[in-house]
């Protein structure tokens, strides 16, 4: 139970530590009550590329069900036609399925093209959509290598079209809380940041069952997963990374087993393998993936111990920022518990989002503020309902209903998407070469 003497009164804290103007702005736009204005009197026409789980769910069915007053789904495209056919039914949409991406754009003339394909193809659909006159909503990451980053940036500059990146994590109340407290400037000048990401043997292992397990598809978890975290740090600090040094290994999954199979359904070791996952218990996954395997050969329940897996399951990264801050980041994908721990170390104290095993079962997160020469003060932030702790609702409200005041700078544009992706790209380049990598050597955003 929380010590009463250690509770922090957030209103008094912010009133003490910020100007009156900033304090007022922070409290009148608290996370669940960000003001949204009417986005447009006309519905936005939306076409979806990639009808897998994220595409057909967060960017498909949820838009059809919850945003039909402001958005109209006009077209679906997937390289696996059977998957697109099931997705159409699942999404409850009348949108036509197209056999060709460019044909879909020409015939439906969407305002937005949502790109939710395998990561390594995000850039090419985004570039072509911009060239054909559309704005883009891209799932993160926008790209998986430096050449892709440059290509999408150059297309944006040439066409003048915009790219919104799906950093839903910014919209999570717990992340906004951290942003709010950093804006109050309580801990003085920030010197360094610690960010630890723990993925458990359920969630973490899932990446090694899927297409993410190959660098050519995902750019490793340093790009697919860590771009969320690098974006949050960039956003919290309002700074750009300039140099990255990293280490990584595949120490648990992949080749690190005495036995393996092709996929869980047919594995002879299913009775003894702790990582056996029975996809047949999930009707939606059976229809979305298993029933479509004959088209593309993709197994959603592939063995986590496949010998050709080439991404890392343990990663350590040091990032230098243009404001002098140093980030120490780690990601491990095989732990008995899950959650993030992040702390900002300043000249006047330390602000941290604490972590303890099992905290995801609670309806709140706990933060701690420790000023130099003082006792720690703790407070709790309630979770919000909805996907990813309410974050999915937040980002879609911003995109489709329009955003009024944005004191937290929740909007993530293409530059933000590239700066987060390029941090992960620089990290795996550092692992490959054994040397520090300068961001300026990878990308030119002028």
GIJORA-V858956 format. One record per residue. N is the residue number from 0. SS is DSSP state (h for helix, s for strand, l for the rest). OMEGA is omega in whole degrees, -180 to 180 (none if undefined). Layout:
{{N;SS;OMEGA} {N;SS;OMEGA}}
This chain:
{{0;l;-175} {1;l;176} {2;l;-177} {3;h;-178} {4;h;-177} {5;h;179} {6;s;178} {7;l;174} {8;l;-173} {9;h;-179} {10;h;179} {11;h;180} {12;h;-178} {13;h;178} {14;h;179} {15;h;-167} {16;h;179} {17;l;175} {18;l;180} {19;h;-180} {20;h;-179} {21;h;-180} {22;h;179} {23;h;-180} {24;h;-179} {25;h;-174} {26;h;179} {27;h;180} {28;l;180} {29;l;-165} {30;h;-177} {31;h;-172} {32;h;176} {33;l;-174} {34;l;176} {35;l;178} {36;l;179} {37;l;-176} {38;l;-178} {39;l;176} {40;l;179} {41;l;178} {42;l;174} {43;s;179} {44;s;-172} {45;s;174} {46;s;-175} {47;s;175} {48;s;-178} {49;l;-174} {50;l;174} {51;l;-174} {52;h;-179} {53;h;-178} {54;h;-177} {55;h;-179} {56;h;-175} {57;h;-176} {58;h;-179} {59;h;-175} {60;h;-178} {61;h;177} {62;h;179} {63;h;-176} {64;h;-169} {65;h;-175} {66;l;-177} {67;l;178} {68;l;-177} {69;l;-177} {70;s;180} {71;s;177} {72;s;-173} {73;s;-179} {74;s;178} {75;s;176} {76;s;175} {77;l;179} {78;l;176} {79;l;-175} {80;h;-180} {81;h;178} {82;h;179} {83;h;180} {84;h;177} {85;h;-179} {86;h;179} {87;h;178} {88;h;-180} {89;h;-179} {90;h;-178} {91;l;-179} {92;l;176} {93;l;-178} {94;l;179} {95;s;173} {96;s;-178} {97;l;180} {98;l;-175} {99;l;-178} {100;h;-177} {101;h;176} {102;h;178} {103;h;-179} {104;h;-178} {105;h;-174} {106;h;-176} {107;h;-180} {108;l;-178} {109;l;171} {110;l;-180} {111;s;168} {112;s;177} {113;s;-178} {114;s;-178} {115;l;-179} {116;l;167} {117;l;-171} {118;h;-173} {119;h;179} {120;h;180} {121;h;-173} {122;h;-174} {123;h;177} {124;h;178} {125;h;180} {126;h;-178} {127;h;178} {128;h;178} {129;h;179} {130;h;180} {131;l;171} {132;l;-177} {133;l;165} {134;s;-172} {135;s;166} {136;s;-176} {137;s;168} {138;l;175} {139;l;-8} {140;l;180} {141;l;-178} {142;l;-178} {143;l;171} {144;l;-173} {145;h;179} {146;h;177} {147;h;178} {148;h;-179} {149;h;-179} {150;h;-178} {151;h;177} {152;h;-180} {153;h;178} {154;h;177} {155;h;-180} {156;h;-177} {157;h;-174} {158;h;-176} {159;l;179} {160;l;-176} {161;l;176} {162;s;174} {163;s;-177} {164;s;-174} {165;l;176} {166;l;-179} {167;h;-177} {168;h;178} {169;h;-174} {170;h;176} {171;l;-178} {172;h;-180} {173;h;177} {174;h;178} {175;h;178} {176;h;178} {177;h;178} {178;h;180} {179;h;-178} {180;h;178} {181;h;177} {182;h;179} {183;l;172} {184;l;-176} {185;l;-171} {186;l;178} {187;l;-180} {188;l;180} {189;s;-179} {190;s;-176} {191;s;180} {192;s;174} {193;s;179} {194;s;178} {195;s;178} {196;s;179} {197;s;173} {198;s;-174} {199;s;-175} {200;l;172} {201;l;180} {202;h;-179} {203;h;-179} {204;h;-176} {205;h;179} {206;h;-178} {207;h;172} {208;h;-168} {209;l;-180} {210;h;180} {211;h;-173} {212;h;-179} {213;l;-177} {214;h;-178} {215;h;180} {216;h;-169} {217;h;-172} {218;l;-174} {219;l;178} {220;h;176} {221;h;176} {222;h;-176} {223;h;-175} {224;l;-171} {225;h;177} {226;h;173} {227;h;-174} {228;h;179} {229;h;177} {230;h;179} {231;h;179} {232;h;178} {233;h;-178} {234;h;179} {235;h;-177} {236;h;-172} {237;l;-177} {238;l;180} {239;l;174} {240;s;179} {241;s;-180} {242;s;-176} {243;s;172} {244;s;-175} {245;s;174} {246;s;179} {247;s;177} {248;s;171} {249;l;-171} {250;l;-175} {251;l;-177} {252;l;177} {253;l;-175} {254;l;-172} {255;l;177} {256;l;179} {257;l;-180} {258;l;-180} {259;l;176} {260;l;178} {261;l;179} {262;s;-174} {263;h;-175} {264;h;-175} {265;h;-174} {266;l;178} {267;l;-178} {268;l;-174} {269;l;-178} {270;l;-177} {271;l;-177} {272;l;180} {273;l;-177} {274;l;177} {275;l;-180} {276;l;-175} {277;l;-178} {278;h;-179} {279;h;178} {280;h;-176} {281;l;-175} {282;h;-178} {283;h;179} {284;h;178} {285;h;-178} {286;h;-176} {287;h;-174} {288;l;-173} {289;h;-179} {290;h;-178} {291;h;-176} {292;h;-177} {293;h;-179} {294;h;-174} {295;h;178} {296;l;-178} {297;l;178} {298;l;179} {299;l;-180} {300;l;-180} {301;s;-176} {302;l;180} {303;l;-179} {304;l;177} {305;l;-175} {306;l;-176} {307;l;174} {308;l;-175} {309;l;173} {310;l;-178} {311;l;173} {312;l;175} {313;s;-174} {314;s;176} {315;s;-173} {316;s;171} {317;s;-178} {318;s;172} {319;s;-179} {320;s;-177} {321;l;175} {322;l;177} {323;l;-179} {324;l;175} {325;s;176} {326;s;169} {327;s;-173} {328;s;173} {329;s;177} {330;s;175} {331;s;-170} {332;s;-175} {333;s;-173} {334;s;179} {335;l;179} {336;l;-174} {337;l;175} {338;s;178} {339;s;170} {340;s;-177} {341;s;-179} {342;s;176} {343;s;-178} {344;s;-176} {345;s;-179} {346;l;-178} {347;l;-179} {348;s;-176} {349;s;176} {350;s;-176} {351;s;168} {352;s;-174} {353;l;179} {354;l;171} {355;l;180} {356;l;179} {357;l;-176} {358;h;-180} {359;h;177} {360;h;-180} {361;l;-180} {362;l;179} {363;s;170} {364;s;-177} {365;s;177} {366;s;180} {367;s;175} {368;s;179} {369;s;177} {370;s;178} {371;l;177} {372;l;179} {373;l;177} {374;l;179} {375;l;174} {376;s;-178} {377;s;174} {378;s;-174} {379;s;178} {380;s;-179} {381;s;174} {382;l;176} {383;l;-180} {384;l;180} {385;l;-178} {386;l;-179} {387;l;176} {388;l;-180} {389;l;-177} {390;h;-179} {391;h;178} {392;h;-178} {393;h;-177} {394;h;179} {395;h;173} {396;h;-179} {397;h;-175} {398;h;-169} {399;h;178} {400;h;177} {401;l;-178} {402;l;177} {403;l;176} {404;l;179} {405;l;-175} {406;l;-178} {407;l;-180} {408;l;-178} {409;l;-178} {410;l;179} {411;l;-179} {412;l;-177} {413;h;-180} {414;h;178} {415;h;179} {416;h;180} {417;h;-178} {418;h;177} {419;h;-180} {420;h;-176} {421;h;175} {422;h;177} {423;h;178} {424;h;177} {425;h;180} {426;h;-179} {427;h;173} {428;h;178} {429;h;178} {430;h;-178} {431;h;-174} {432;h;-176} {433;l;-178} {434;l;172} {435;l;-180} {436;s;177} {437;s;-179} {438;h;-179} {439;h;177} {440;h;-177} {441;l;-170} {442;l;176} {443;l;-176} {444;l;177} {445;l;none}}
